[in-house]
Amino acid sequence: MLNTSSHGVEPDAAEHIPSREELHELVHAFYRDVRASPELGPLFDSVIAEAWPSHLDRMVEFWCTVMRASHSFRGNVFGKHMAIQGVQAQHFLEWLTLWRTHTAQRYSGSVLERLQETAAGIGRNLYYGYFGQFPMFRYEGVRAVEIITV
């Protein structure tokens, strides 16, 4: 049964649900690449600075809430991100590409779909907040290559 509330999706007993440990590994690997990215690293570091350990903990809780319906994440994702200065359209392509790469390396089927659709939804909402247009992202494999706005 799909629960579309903002608290996450109820797991389907027939599918593999990533464990907290698996989500921890995914989040940490993803953010290692974010920090190493010439485009994303400086932007994230300018906001997070020395708070990376607590940010990573919060991101693990976020993805546990989404994927495991843990309800352990509380926060205003949109509001926090709207306070970040210097965000550009290409940042969304890089962020989605890194997320899609890391999730595709670890998962398949409905779990992969949910991880990637959730990230794309986050990207759409945040893009709208910054630029006033809802985008569609075009992909070539895992790579996000274009933003189409209507």
Phi, psi and chi 1 to 4 in degrees:
 res  aa     phi    psi   chi1   chi2   chi3   chi4
   1 MET       -  130.9  179.6  170.2  134.6      -
   2 LEU   -92.6  123.2 -167.6   62.2      -      -
   3 ASN  -105.5  112.7  171.6    1.3      -      -
   4 THR   -94.0   17.2   57.6      -      -      -
   5 SER   -66.9  166.4   74.6      -      -      -
   6 SER   -71.2   -3.9   62.6      -      -      -
   7 HIS   -90.9   -1.0  -70.2   71.3      -      -
   8 GLY   122.8 -173.4      -      -      -      -
   9 VAL  -114.1  131.8  177.3      -      -      -
  10 GLU   -67.3  130.7  -66.0  -62.6  -31.2      -
  11 PRO   -67.6  142.3    6.1   -7.0      -      -
  12 ASP   -86.8  125.8  179.3  -16.0      -      -
  13 ALA   -59.9  -22.8      -      -      -      -
  14 ALA   -82.6  -12.3      -      -      -      -
  15 GLU  -109.1  157.4   70.7  178.0  -22.8      -
  16 HIS   -71.9  126.1  168.6   75.8      -      -
  17 ILE  -103.6  123.3  -57.6  -60.1      -      -
  18 PRO   -57.1  136.7  -21.2   31.1      -      -
  19 SER   -73.0  165.6   68.3      -      -      -
  20 ARG   -56.6  -41.5  173.4  175.6  -67.8  -77.5
  21 GLU   -64.0  -42.0  -66.9   76.1   21.3      -
  22 GLU   -63.5  -42.6  -70.6  172.4  -39.0      -
  23 LEU   -67.3  -35.8  -68.6  168.8      -      -
  24 HIS   -59.6  -48.2  179.0  -85.6      -      -
  25 GLU   -62.0  -43.8  -70.5  174.2   15.7      -
  26 LEU   -60.0  -52.1  169.5   63.8      -      -
  27 VAL   -60.8  -45.2  164.9      -      -      -
  28 HIS   -66.7  -41.2  -78.1 -107.5      -      -
  29 ALA   -65.1  -44.2      -      -      -      -
  30 PHE   -59.0  -49.7  166.6   69.3      -      -
  31 TYR   -71.7  -22.8  -83.0  105.7      -      -
  32 ARG   -61.4  -42.9  -92.4 -167.7  -58.7  -82.9
  33 ASP   -71.4  -35.2  -79.0   -2.0      -      -
  34 VAL   -60.0  -46.6  164.8      -      -      -
  35 ARG   -66.1  -30.2  -68.8 -176.6   81.0 -179.9
  36 ALA   -82.2  -14.1      -      -      -      -
  37 SER   -69.8  128.0  164.8      -      -      -
  38 PRO   -61.0  -29.2  -19.0   28.3      -      -
  39 GLU   -83.6  -46.4  -73.6 -171.7   37.2      -
  40 LEU   -89.3  -35.1  -64.8  177.2      -      -
  41 GLY   -52.5  -54.3      -      -      -      -
  42 PRO   -62.6  -36.1  -23.8   33.7      -      -
  43 LEU   -64.2  -49.8 -179.6   65.8      -      -
  44 PHE   -65.0  -44.5  -84.9   75.7      -      -
  45 ASP   -62.9  -32.3  -78.4  -23.2      -      -
  46 SER   -66.3  -26.1   72.9      -      -      -
  47 VAL   -97.3  -43.5  175.9      -      -      -
  48 ILE   -84.7  -33.1  -62.6  171.5      -      -
  49 ALA    50.4 -117.0      -      -      -      -
  50 GLU   -88.9    3.7  -60.3  -59.4  -42.8      -
  51 ALA   -94.1   21.4      -      -      -      -
  52 TRP   -57.8  -44.5  -86.9  102.0      -      -
  53 PRO   -57.2  -44.5  -27.6   36.9      -      -
  54 SER   -71.5  -34.2   62.3      -      -      -
  55 HIS   -63.4  -45.0  178.9   71.2      -      -
  56 LEU   -62.3  -40.7  -68.2  172.2      -      -
  57 ASP   -59.3  -43.3  -70.7  -15.9      -      -
  58 ARG   -65.5  -38.1  -73.2 -173.7   52.0   72.3
  59 MET   -69.1  -35.7  -66.7  -58.0   91.2      -
  60 VAL   -62.0  -44.2  170.3      -      -      -
  61 GLU   -63.5  -39.1  -66.8  -50.7  -41.2      -
  62 PHE   -59.0  -51.1  174.1   82.4      -      -
  63 TRP   -70.7  -27.8  -73.2  103.9      -      -
  64 CYS   -67.7  -36.4  -76.8      -      -      -
  65 THR   -65.7  -43.5  -65.6      -      -      -
  66 VAL   -66.4  -50.0  169.7      -      -      -
  67 MET   -92.2  -26.3  -62.4  -56.6  -67.7      -
  68 ARG  -116.3    2.6  -58.7 -174.9   55.3   75.6
  69 ALA    51.9   40.6      -      -      -      -
  70 SER   -75.9  -22.0   69.4      -      -      -
  71 HIS    58.3   27.2  -52.9  -73.9      -      -
  72 SER   -91.8   -8.6   56.7      -      -      -
  73 PHE  -100.4  132.8  178.5   82.8      -      -
  74 ARG  -132.6  134.5  -59.6  -84.3 -173.3  -93.7
  75 GLY   163.3  168.0      -      -      -      -
  76 ASN  -106.9   86.1 -179.8   -8.6      -      -
  77 VAL   -58.3  -48.6  174.0      -      -      -
  78 PHE   -61.4  -51.0 -172.4   81.7      -      -
  79 GLY   -60.6  -42.4      -      -      -      -
  80 LYS   -61.3  -43.8  -73.1  -78.8 -169.8 -173.0
  81 HIS   -72.0  -32.0  -75.8   82.3      -      -
  82 MET   -67.0  -17.3  -70.9  -57.6   99.5      -
  83 ALA   -81.9   -8.8      -      -      -      -
  84 ILE   -81.7  127.2  -59.7  170.9      -      -
  85 GLN   -92.6  148.2  -58.8  -63.3  -48.7      -
  86 GLY    90.7    7.9      -      -      -      -
  87 VAL   -72.3  132.7  173.4      -      -      -
  88 GLN  -123.3  160.3  -61.6  173.9   13.5      -
  89 ALA   -55.5  -42.0      -      -      -      -
  90 GLN   -65.3  -21.0   72.9  -95.7   16.4      -
  91 HIS   -61.2  -34.5  -68.2  137.3      -      -
  92 PHE   -67.0  -39.5  -70.7   86.8      -      -
  93 LEU   -64.1  -43.5  -63.9  175.8      -      -
  94 GLU   -65.5  -45.3  177.9   74.6    6.8      -
  95 TRP   -61.5  -46.8 -177.3   81.6      -      -
  96 LEU   -65.7  -39.3  -75.8  167.7      -      -
  97 THR   -61.4  -45.8  -64.8      -      -      -
  98 LEU   -63.7  -43.5  -69.6  174.6      -      -
  99 TRP   -63.3  -46.5 -177.2 -106.6      -      -
 100 ARG   -63.7  -36.9  -72.0  171.4   58.7   88.2
 101 THR   -63.4  -49.6  -62.1      -      -      -
 102 HIS   -66.7  -40.1  -79.5  -83.3      -      -
 103 THR   -70.8  -38.0   55.6      -      -      -
 104 ALA   -67.8  -26.5      -      -      -      -
 105 GLN   -71.6  -22.4  -71.1  170.4  -12.1      -
 106 ARG  -112.2  -26.9  -69.6  167.1  171.2   78.4
 107 TYR  -134.3  167.6  -58.4  102.6      -      -
 108 SER  -147.2  178.8   62.7      -      -      -
 109 GLY    60.6 -144.7      -      -      -      -
 110 SER   -67.5  -28.8   63.0      -      -      -
 111 VAL   -67.3  -47.4  170.1      -      -      -
 112 LEU   -59.9  -45.7  175.5   61.7      -      -
 113 GLU   -58.5  -45.4 -174.0  177.0  -54.3      -
 114 ARG   -66.6  -41.8 -160.0  157.1   76.4 -155.3
 115 LEU   -61.2  -44.9  -74.7  162.9      -      -
 116 GLN   -75.3  -37.5  -68.6 -175.5   -9.3      -
 117 GLU   -67.4  -38.4  -75.4 -179.6    1.8      -
 118 THR   -62.3  -46.3  -60.9      -      -      -
 119 ALA   -62.9  -41.6      -      -      -      -
 120 ALA   -63.2  -38.7      -      -      -      -
 121 GLY   -64.4  -41.9      -      -      -      -
 122 ILE   -60.7  -46.5  -67.0  165.4      -      -
 123 GLY   -59.4  -43.7      -      -      -      -
 124 ARG   -60.7  -47.1  -83.5 -169.7  -64.0  -83.9
 125 ASN   -65.8  -42.8  -70.4  -25.7      -      -
 126 LEU   -69.0  -39.7  -66.5  178.0      -      -
 127 TYR   -58.0  -45.0 -170.5   97.9      -      -
 128 TYR   -59.6  -42.9  178.9   80.6      -      -
 129 GLY   -60.3  -37.3      -      -      -      -
 130 TYR   -82.4  -39.2  -76.1  110.9      -      -
 131 PHE  -118.5   -3.5  -54.5  111.1      -      -
 132 GLY    72.5   16.3      -      -      -      -
 133 GLN  -137.6  140.1  -63.9  178.0  -57.7      -
 134 PHE   -83.4  125.0  -80.9  111.0      -      -
 135 PRO   -94.9  160.2   36.4  -37.4      -      -
 136 MET  -114.8  136.1  -69.8  177.2   33.1      -
 137 PHE  -101.1  132.6  -59.6  106.0      -      -
 138 ARG  -102.9  135.7 -172.2  173.7   71.1   77.9
 139 TYR  -118.3  149.8  -54.9   99.6      -      -
 140 GLU  -122.5  101.8  -69.4  178.1    2.7      -
 141 GLY    65.7 -127.1      -      -      -      -
 142 VAL   -87.0  -13.8  -64.9      -      -      -
 143 ARG   -80.2  126.5 -173.5  153.0 -174.0   71.4
 144 ALA   -82.7  118.2      -      -      -      -
 145 VAL  -113.7  -15.6  -64.2      -      -      -
 146 GLU  -157.3  146.7 -177.7  179.7   20.3      -
 147 ILE  -112.2  124.3  -62.2  169.3      -      -
 148 ILE  -112.1  124.5  -57.5  162.3      -      -
 149 THR  -114.1  150.5   56.7      -      -      -
 150 VAL  -125.4      -  -73.7      -      -      -
